[in-house]
Amino acid sequence: MQETLSAADRAKKAAGEKVAAMVEPGMRLGLGTGSTAAWAIRALGRRVREEGLRVVGVPTSYAAEQLARAEGIPLVTLADVEALDLAFDGADEVSPELNLIKGRGAAHTREKVVASLARRFVVLVDESKLVDRLGTRWPVPIEVLPMAAEPVLRQLRRMGAEPVLRMGKCKDGPVVTDQGFWVIDARFPGGIDDPHALAVTLSTMPGVLDHGLFLGLATDVLVGQADGQVRHIRRP
Ligand SMILES: O=C[C@H](O)[C@H](O)[C@H](O)COP(=O)(O)O
């Protein structure tokens, strides 16, 4: 049956299929979260089932775990593997330096742990995610201990940010992460001047588990296009 996909989904699918084709036998993989990474997990699952490709994957969220399991991809934990050959994941913004904002699906904390252990971290996006300056389109997600939410919100406001506690779409009250934490989305009007300084400030706020700034982690960015082409940007 012919798939009818939107232009955005065709672009995401192209990037996902491209990274699945880059996977080699025996690789230990990080499996990302979100709608773009899901295309890669599905394409990888096809290779596992149809070609007998032998790989293992570490999922970055409950959702990625469920999808990978359904696709027949063998899963391991970080107790089983010391390092990963390749991790793939989506992103909300990608800067020209290949720095990222991630976490629209509230999975950024586990995603960062997995990406940091990978020899190659391949980011899958469509053109709409490329920005000149981080923070121009999306806020920075900050995963926070519930009892620390108010002090962190106040500190962010003092820094000139516009933070909001992320609320559930299908639930009254705050979004709860896979770790049982909450998420604050901090918008920085005009974008982020110094992402490295901001990352240090956010990481040292008491009660913050982790934030969605991924700096210096991406080695490759695959930019999918609606016509099925994929532009490959490598970290210099
Ligand atoms: O927490 C969610 C992740 O960081 C996603 O990888 C990111 O939000 C991109 O998601 P999508 O591919 O659905 O745009």
The ligand as a Gaussian input file, in Angstrom:
#p B3LYP/6-31G(d) Opt

LIG

0 1
 O       13.107000      14.675000      24.079000
 C       13.022000      14.571000      22.876000
 C       14.140000      14.555000      21.961000
 O       15.203000      15.402000      22.304000
 C       13.819000      14.590000      20.473000
 O       14.874000      13.902000      19.865000
 C       13.714000      15.979000      19.855000
 O       12.728000      16.710000      20.561000
 C       13.364000      15.902000      18.346000
 O       12.148000      15.275000      18.187000
 P       11.444000      15.138000      16.761000
 O       12.342000      14.299000      15.922000
 O       10.114000      14.491000      17.036000
 O       11.278000      16.529000      16.207000

